[in-house]
Amino acid sequence: MGHDHSHDHAGKNLKIAFFLNLGFTILEIIGGLYVNSIAIISDAIHDLGDSLSLGTAWYLEGKSKKEADAKFSFGYRRFSLLGALINSIVLILGSIYVIYEAIGRLLEPEHSDAEGMIVFALIGIAVNGYAAWKVSSGKSLNEKVVSWHLMEDVLGWVAVLFAAIAIYFTNVQYLDPALSLLITLYILYNVIKRLRETLFVFLQGIPRDINIEEIKSKILQVPRVDSIHHLHVWSLEGEHHVFTAHVKLKDITETDQIIHIKSEVKKALMIYHFSHCTIETELDGEMCVVTKQ
């Protein structure tokens, strides 16, 4: 019940963030044209990409709740991971575009309506700040990447606010693109880190909170366990991990002993909270037919 509630909460947060971002993007486009601010129009284009990726994240988060079927025997949880990958790529492309626009405005500054920029910056901080707060508690990689989307927008609008105030008093037009450039570079650095984490899970890397040698040691301590091979641990989407292993047994004289050993091995693995746990036992004279990996 708790797990289902967590997914429902994630989907609801992404839904709220999507509609807030889409509505504000439309307002940005209109307002950016009205106050003649290239920074706001550039952010509107960036936010449009955010809205598309948020919609994708919302859809894929909902898709990830589906149970296993004939097509996906592990279920659809990795669809959430796909959402994280798409969002990371969109955010990187959007950041590159913002950097390009910022450099252009540094080279050729243009006059903007500072008062209008201040108004839109305050609205932007409020709207995107609320959306970022709603998603910030998420545990999935999908939600974490989305939270960086929204945090980038919040920091971007903070930069616009300070730049607009400075422009209002000093008329120095390059402050806006300079601040936007610095913040975008910072966000880009963090998003690339998230992308690396997402790709690591996609490539079925061993979860960072799992110690393979520790698991082997615990299993080998179970009486009548001789050795372990084909031990694999990977993650569905960063939260739910999968464990499989072949356990070689010794001195087995009764079937009940096998049942007891498997039970003890599973007890040793309980602290890791694996979503899927598959253990194959092999006896003394039994040869493993799986190709060595």
HELIX and SHEET records of a PDB file:
HELIX    1   1 GLY A    2  VAL A   35  1                                  34    
HELIX    2   2 ILE A   38  LYS A   63  1                                  26    
HELIX    3   3 ARG A   78  LEU A  107  1                                  30    
HELIX    4   4 ALA A  114  VAL A  135  1                                  22    
HELIX    5   5 LEU A  141  THR A  170  1                                  30    
HELIX    6   6 LEU A  175  PHE A  202  1                                  28    
HELIX    7   7 ILE A  212  LEU A  220  1                                   9    
HELIX    8   8 THR A  255  LEU A  269  1                                  15    
HELIX    9   9 MET A  270  TYR A  272  5                                   3    
SHEET    1   A 3 VAL A 225  SER A 235  0                                        
SHEET    2   A 3 HIS A 241  LEU A 249 -1                                        
SHEET    3   A 3 HIS A 276  GLU A 282  1                                        
END                                                                             
